[in-house]
């Protein structure tokens, strides 16, 4: 692994030559670029008392894109050279209709000098033996907290991504993106019954602070708390009822059930449940939802998106009214609006598309305790696991990892097996309370779309939603 910055025009090919080749590739197109990337990542996983996985991945390559109307020609290679780019031109040109000239190329994205995170490479923050020692300490600490602990899994991950974007009609732009993450999973057993607790967090900063006991001990304690709590959980009730959602990570429901439906490509094609509703009320008064890629050091933040457009703080829903979609360059142009800095891709081997960054709902004026007190018969959901969403109608199913029965305004026993079932459009209109405790998640989100994965953030205040279907056990 080299510590020298990624400079493809100094080490691999001539910039002017690359630009000339790119111009030839985009004749007849209305947009396109060369996207260069170097990425390094390391993951260490400690499980069942020993180091289970130790991996280091390194990749380097470029992607060439030519856009003509709704058509995209894309080619990529692990070889960064003049010859490889010329070969890629032959592929992307197959997508260009030479009988149609779309005229001038789209304008170059506006430049920015803003930096939302350091260029620091976190992979070198600690030696390999030191990381293993910390994982061993985490394992020992967790097992010493409670004799019911039967398994401890801990993961330390770090990555460093460097990108360079070249356009035929403007200067190249760069971004260097660090990322770290730590996860803990604990399984406890009592009377032959097992339960699991999972927690984690991270962001775009150095790994050093995460390796200190002051950071990882609270993670282990929280993971153990959730696991032990669920040992005493009773079967979840089933039926249509009021649901209170906790602040922070429960915003993943907002991300999936609503956020994807507000991405530009789905709305341009008319396949989203929110298509054609700009300017109309789609949520209860007081509901304001933003997608904000400009929050310093956050997991979902990006100084520029993967097309070179600076990230932005975009309002999607304002006081219940739909006011905007998230856009990449292609869909923005086809819809007659401006890009919003949401053109993202997993790597050089993927074409960009509209994707979320940090998506969250602003806080309101209600006290969370007052919202729970308004529930006669329902549940209070604090943690979420996996979920499924149909973008075309917004219908979702989410499993709860920490939830409680609420009877006559009082929080009761924890429940297991609870799922929330509904659709985003209806849930938005049934929000009856918005808490004053908005917070973002701890930095664990990953978002999948069309086979591509990118890091994201979510957040929300506590919410009271009326009439959600809860799947559980009929009582």
N, C-alpha and C positions, 0 to 999 in steps of 0.2 A: 504494500500500500504506500503510495506516495503522498507527501504532504504539500507538494506544489500545486497551485491552483490549476483548474481545468481550463486550458487555453487551446482549443482545437485549431485556431488559425495561426498559432505559433509552433505547434508540434505535429500537426497532421496535414494541413493543406493551406493554400493561399486564400485569403479572404476575398480578394478581387476576383480570383478565378471561380470561387464558390458562388459568388454573387452573379457572375456572368452565366454560369450553368443554371442557377435558379431562375434567372430571368427567361432563359430559353424554355425552361420547364413550364413556366406559367403563361406562355403566350396563349391568348384566348381564354384564360382563367380570370376570375375576379378576386381571388385571394390565394394565399399560400405562403409557406415558409419552410425553412430548414430548422429543425429542432435537434440540437446536440445535447447529450446527457452523459454524465458520469455519476454512478451511484455506488455507494459502499454500505453494507449493513452487516450487523453482527447480532446474533441471538444466542443467549445462554439460558438453558432451562434446567432447573434442579427439581427432581421429582423422586419421591419414595426413598429419600435418604442418599441419593447420589446424582451426579451430573448426568442428565438424560440426553440432552442435545446441546451441541456446540456447533454453530454454523457461521460461516463468513461468506458473504456473497459480494461479488464485484461485477459490475456491468458497465459497458460503454458503447455508445452507438449514436445513430442519427435517424430521424424520421423526416421524410420529404412529403409535403402535402400540397396538392393542387385542388382548388375548389372552383367549381363552375355551377352556379345556381344551387340546386339541391344535391348535386353530385360531388363526391369526394374521391380523388385518386390518392392513394397513400402507399408508400413503400418505406422500408426501414432496413437497417443493416448494422451489424456489430463492427463492421470495418469502416472507419472514418478516413476516407481517401477520395481523391478526385475521381478515380475509376469507379469506386462504389457508388458515388453520387450520380455519375453518368448512367450507370446501370439502373439506378432508381428512377431516373428521368424517363427511361423507356417504359417503365411500369405505370407511372402516374399519368403519362400522356395518353394511355389507353382509355382513361376516363374522360378526356377532354374531347368535346365535339368540335372539330376544327372548322365545321361549316357555320358555327355560331361564334361571334365575337362579343363577349360581355363588356368590352370597352376597357376603361381604366381600372387598374387594380384598386382595391379598397385602400383607404388611407392608413397610414402607419399608426399604431397605438401611441397615445400620449406618453411621454417619458416621465419617470418619477425618480427622485433622489431619496425617497423614503425607505427606511430599513426597519422592518418589524421584528427582526431577530438577528442574532450574530452569525457571522460566517464560520464560527468555531466548529471544528470537527469533533464530536463527542466520542468517537470510537477510541480515541487515545487517552481518554480521561483517567483510565485505570488499567493496570496491567492485567493480563488474563488470569494469573494466579490470585490476584487480589479480588477479582470479581467472583471467582469460585469460592474463596474464603467467605465473602459476604453472603453468598447464597447458603453456605453451610451454617453461618451464624443465624440467618433468617429461619432455617429449618429447625435449629436447636431451640431458638427463642419460642417459636410457635408451639413446638411439642412440650416445652416446659410450662406453658400457660395453662394447659388443661389436659388431664390424662385421657380425655375422650378423643383427642386428636389422633387419627390413624393415618392420615396422609397429608403432606404439605407439598404444594407445587409452587415454585417461584420462578419468574422469568425476568431477565434484564435484557433490554433490546436498545440498540442505537443505530442510527443511520445518518448518512450525509449524502445529499443530492446536489449536484451542480448542473445548471442548465445554461445554454447559450442559444438564443433565437436570432436567426438571420432572415431578413426580408430583402427583396430586390430593390425596394424604394425607401430604405431607411437604415439607420445604424443598428448593429446588433445589440441586444439587451441580454443581461445575465441575472441570475439569481442563485444563491447558495443557501440550501435549506437543511438545517440540522433537525434531528428528531430523536427523542429518548422516550422510553416507556418502561414501567415496572408493573408486573402483575403478580398477585398472590391468590392462590386457591387452597382452601383448607377443608378437609373432610373430617367430620366427627362421627362417632358411633356410640350409641347408647341402647342397650337392650336389643341388639341386633338391628337397630334402625340407624340409617346413615343419612346425613344431610351435608350440603356443601355451601360454602360462602366464597364469593369471588369479588375482589376489588382490584383496582389498578389506577394508573394515572401517568401523565407525562406531558410533553410539549416540545416546543422548538427552543431548547436551551441545553446547557451542559449537563452531562451525566453526573458530575461530581456530587452535587447536593443530594441526589436521589440515593446515593450509596451510603449516606450517613444514617446511623440508627434513629436519629430524630425524624427521619422521613419514613423508613420502612417499618419501624415498630408500630406506629399507628395503623398502617395498612394491614398488618398481620392481626392486630387487635380487632379491627373492623371486620375483617374476613371471618375471624373466629366468632364474633358477636352474631353475624348473620347465620352462620352454620348452626350455632347452639340455639338461636331463636327458633329456627325451623324444626328443631327436634320436637318442640312442643306445639307445632302448628297443627291446626285442625283442618279437615277438608273444607275447601272454599264453598260458600253458598253459590247458587246459580240462579240466574234470572235477570230481569231488567231492574236496575237500581242506580242510585246516585253514587258517584265515585269521586273521591278526592285524590288528586295526584300530588306527590311531593315535588319539591323544587330540584332543579339541576338535571340529573341524568334522565328522569322521566320525559324530558324533552325529546328523547329518541322517538316517542310516539308522534310528536309534532313533525319531526324530521321525515319520518317515513310516510305517515298518513296524509300530510299536507305539503311538506317541502318538495318532494319529488313531483307532485302535481303542479308545482309552480315553476318548473324548469322549462326553458323556452322551447326546446324541441318538441316536447309533448303538446304544448299549446299551439305551436305553429301547425302541427299535423292534426290538431283537433281531437287528440286522443286522451286528453286530461279531463278529469271531472270539473276542472276550473277553466276550461277553454271558453273564450268569448265572454268572460265575466268581468273584464276590467271595468272599474268604476262602479261596480255593483257591490252591495252588502253581501258578504259571504260568511260573516262571523258576528258574534255578539258585540255590542258596543263595548269599547275599552280594549278589545283584542288588537294588539299591534305586533306584527311579526317582522323580523329583520333577518337578512343574511349578511353577515359582516366578516369579511376576510381581513380586516385591518387591525384586529386586536393583537397587540404585541405578544409574542412568544406562545400563542395558542396553537394547539395541534392542527386546527383547521385553517389557520391563517396562511396567506401567501402574499408576498410583497407584490409580485406580478403573477397573473395566471399563466397557463402554459401556451398562450398565444402572445404574451408580452403586454397584455392590458393590465394596468394597475388594479389591484383589488379595491373594493369599495364597500361602503356601508349602505346596503340597499334595503329600502323599505318595501316589503311585499304586501302586507296588509296593514292598513292604518285605521285605527278606531273601528275595526270591523269591515272596512271597505278594501277590496282588492285593488291595489294601485300599481303593481309591477310584477314582472317575471324575471328570473335569472337567465342571463343570456351569454352565449359565446358570440364570436364574430359572425359566423355563418347565419345562425338563426336570427340574430339581431338585424342583420342586413335584409334578410328575407321578410322580416316582420316590420321593417321600416323604423326601427328604434336603435338606440345606442347599445354597444356591448356593456356589460356590467362587471366584467372582471371575473366571470365564472366559467371560462373555458379551461377545463382541466383534463389531464390525461394521466394514466398510471405510469407510463414511461415512454421512452422514445419509440417503442414498438406499437404505440397506440395513438390514434387520432383523437384530438380533443373534442369534448362535448360539454353542454351545460351541466354543471355540477354544483352542489352546495359547498360552502366553506364552514362558517360557524352560524348555525341557524337557531334563533331563539325568540321567545316572546317576552316583551317588556312587562315589568311588574305593574301591579295595580295598587289599590288602597286597602284591600281586605286583610284582616289578620288571619293567618292560616288556621289558628285554633277556632275562630268564629265560623269558618267555612265547614270544618269538621262538625262543629256543634249543630249545624243546620241539617245534618244527615240523620234521618230517622232509621233507615235500614240500608246499609251499603257497605262499601269497603274503602280503605285508605291504602293506596298503592304507592310505595316508596321506591322500589327497585324493579327494573325490567330486565328480561333476558331477550330471547329471540322473538322475532315477529315477521309477519308476512303482510304485504300490501298489494292490492290491484290498482295500478295507476289510473286505469280507465274509469273506475267508479269510486276510488278512494277507500274501498272496504279493507279493513285491517283486522288482524288477530295478533295480540301480544300476550306473552306469558309474563307473569309477575314473579320476581324472585324474593320480594319482601312486601307483604301486604297484611292488612289487619281488618277484622270485622269491626264495623261501626254500628252501634245500636243506640238510638235515642241520643245521638250527639256524643257518645262515649266510645273511645277507642278500646277495643277488646282484644281477644286472642289473635295471635298471628294465624294466617291461613296458608295452606299449600294447594297447588294445582289451580290457582286462579288465572284466568285468561280474560282479557278485555277484547270485546268484539264490537265493531261498529264501522262507520265510514267517516272520513275526515270532514266532509262537508257538513254532515249532520252534527258531528261532535263540536265543530266550531260554533254552531248556532246554539248549542245547548250549554255553553259555558256560562255558569251562573255566578262564579266568584273568581277573582284574580288576586292572588296574594301579593303582599308587599315585600316578598323575600326572594326575588329573582336571583338565580345564580347559574353559572355555567357548569358543565360537567367537569370531571377531573382530568380529562384528556385521554379517553379510551376509544373514541369513535372511529370506526371504519365504515365506508359506504361503498356498496357494490352497485354497479349499473352496467348492463350490457357486457359483463365479463371483466370490467375494469374496477379496481379498488383504489380509493384515495382516502387519506385521513380527513376527518371532519370533527367539528365540535357541535354540541347541542346545549340548550339551556331553556329554562322557563321558571316562572314563579310557581308556587303551589296553586292548583286549580281545583274548582268544583265543577264537575260536569254532570248534568242530569240525564238520566235515562240511558246509560250505557248498558249493553248486555254483558254480564259477567258469566263466563263459563266456569263451572266447578262441579260440585256435587249437590244434587237436589236434596233439600232438607225439609 
